[in-house]
Amino acid sequence: MNERELFEKGCFSPSWLEDTEVEQPISAVYTRHSKDMKTLLKELDDIKERIQEIQARQWHLAKLLHFHENEFAKE
Protein backbone atom coordinates (compact mmCIF):
# COMPACT_ATOMS: atom_id res chain seq x y z
CA MET A 1 0.00 0.00 0.00
CA ASN A 2 1.41 3.41 -0.89
CA GLU A 3 1.37 6.50 1.34
CA ARG A 4 -1.68 7.99 -0.36
CA GLU A 5 -3.77 4.87 0.25
CA LEU A 6 -2.65 4.82 3.87
CA PHE A 7 -3.58 8.49 4.26
CA GLU A 8 -7.01 8.00 2.69
CA LYS A 9 -7.73 5.13 5.08
CA GLY A 10 -6.77 7.28 8.05
CA CYS A 11 -3.48 5.55 8.75
CA PHE A 12 -0.56 7.89 9.10
CA SER A 13 3.11 7.04 9.02
CA PRO A 14 4.91 7.30 12.37
CA SER A 15 6.72 10.42 11.21
CA TRP A 16 3.66 12.29 9.92
CA LEU A 17 3.87 14.82 12.72
CA GLU A 18 7.52 15.71 12.17
CA ASP A 19 8.19 19.16 10.74
CA THR A 20 10.34 18.68 7.66
CA GLU A 21 10.48 22.34 6.65
CA VAL A 22 13.36 24.48 7.79
CA GLU A 23 12.24 27.82 9.15
CA GLN A 24 13.63 30.79 7.28
CA PRO A 25 13.68 34.40 8.37
CA ILE A 26 11.04 36.61 6.79
CA SER A 27 13.69 38.63 5.01
CA ALA A 28 14.77 35.49 3.14
CA VAL A 29 11.22 34.63 2.10
CA TYR A 30 9.96 38.08 1.12
CA THR A 31 12.27 40.17 -0.98
CA ARG A 32 11.23 43.55 -2.27
CA HIS A 33 11.60 44.09 -5.99
CA SER A 34 11.38 47.65 -7.20
CA LYS A 35 10.39 48.27 -10.79
CA ASP A 36 10.58 51.45 -12.77
CA MET A 37 7.44 53.25 -13.92
CA LYS A 38 7.86 52.17 -17.56
CA THR A 39 7.91 48.49 -16.59
CA LEU A 40 4.87 48.89 -14.32
CA LEU A 41 2.89 50.68 -17.05
CA LYS A 42 3.79 47.95 -19.56
CA GLU A 43 2.60 45.26 -17.12
CA LEU A 44 -0.61 47.23 -16.51
CA ASP A 45 -1.26 47.45 -20.26
CA ASP A 46 -0.69 43.69 -20.58
CA ILE A 47 -3.18 43.06 -17.78
CA LYS A 48 -5.76 45.36 -19.40
CA GLU A 49 -5.37 43.57 -22.74
CA ARG A 50 -5.78 40.20 -21.05
CA ILE A 51 -8.94 41.39 -19.29
CA GLN A 52 -10.36 42.61 -22.58
CA GLU A 53 -9.63 39.25 -24.22
CA ILE A 54 -11.35 37.43 -21.36
CA GLN A 55 -14.38 39.74 -21.56
CA ALA A 56 -14.65 39.15 -25.31
CA ARG A 57 -14.55 35.38 -24.77
CA GLN A 58 -17.11 35.66 -21.98
CA TRP A 59 -19.45 37.68 -24.23
CA HIS A 60 -19.05 35.15 -27.04
CA LEU A 61 -19.80 32.22 -24.72
CA ALA A 62 -22.82 34.04 -23.28
CA LYS A 63 -24.12 34.60 -26.81
CA LEU A 64 -23.64 30.93 -27.70
CA LEU A 65 -25.38 29.88 -24.49
CA HIS A 66 -28.29 32.20 -25.26
CA PHE A 67 -28.68 30.66 -28.73
CA HIS A 68 -28.48 27.16 -27.27
CA GLU A 69 -31.03 27.84 -24.52
CA ASN A 70 -33.46 29.39 -26.97
CA GLU A 71 -33.24 26.33 -29.22
CA PHE A 72 -31.67 28.12 -32.16
CA ALA A 73 -29.34 25.16 -32.53
CA LYS A 74 -31.90 22.40 -33.11
CA GLU A 75 -30.69 19.12 -34.48
TAJO-V331033 format. One record per residue. SS is DSSP state (hx for helix, st for strand, lp for the rest). PHI is phi in radians with two decimals (* if undefined). NEAR is the number of other ideal C-beta (glycine too) atoms within 10 Angstrom. Layout:
<<SS | PHI | NEAR> <SS | PHI | NEAR>>
This chain:
<<lp | * | 8> <lp | -1.50 | 6> <hx | -1.13 | 11> <hx | -1.15 | 8> <hx | -1.08 | 9> <hx | -1.08 | 13> <hx | -1.11 | 12> <hx | -1.13 | 9> <lp | -1.52 | 9> <lp | 1.55 | 6> <lp | -1.72 | 11> <lp | -1.91 | 11> <lp | -1.22 | 10> <lp | -1.02 | 6> <lp | -1.75 | 7> <lp | -1.17 | 10> <lp | -1.56 | 7> <lp | -1.21 | 7> <lp | -1.50 | 6> <lp | -1.67 | 5> <lp | -1.51 | 5> <lp | -1.57 | 5> <lp | -1.27 | 7> <lp | -2.04 | 8> <lp | -1.17 | 7> <hx | -1.01 | 6> <hx | -1.11 | 8> <hx | -1.41 | 8> <hx | -1.46 | 8> <lp | -1.85 | 7> <lp | -2.00 | 6> <lp | -1.52 | 5> <lp | -2.04 | 4> <lp | -1.63 | 6> <lp | -2.10 | 10> <lp | -1.37 | 8> <hx | -1.08 | 7> <hx | -1.08 | 8> <hx | -1.14 | 10> <hx | -1.11 | 11> <hx | -1.16 | 11> <hx | -1.11 | 12> <hx | -1.11 | 11> <hx | -1.12 | 10> <hx | -1.11 | 10> <hx | -1.09 | 10> <hx | -1.14 | 10> <hx | -1.07 | 10> <hx | -1.09 | 10> <hx | -1.11 | 10> <hx | -1.10 | 10> <hx | -1.12 | 10> <hx | -1.09 | 10> <hx | -1.14 | 10> <hx | -1.12 | 10> <hx | -1.13 | 10> <hx | -1.13 | 10> <hx | -1.09 | 10> <hx | -1.08 | 10> <hx | -1.10 | 10> <hx | -1.14 | 10> <hx | -1.11 | 10> <hx | -1.15 | 10> <hx | -1.11 | 12> <hx | -1.12 | 10> <hx | -1.06 | 10> <hx | -1.09 | 11> <hx | -1.17 | 10> <hx | -1.19 | 9> <lp | -1.63 | 8> <lp | 0.99 | 7> <lp | -1.35 | 9> <lp | -1.89 | 9> <lp | -1.28 | 4> <lp | -1.66 | 2>>
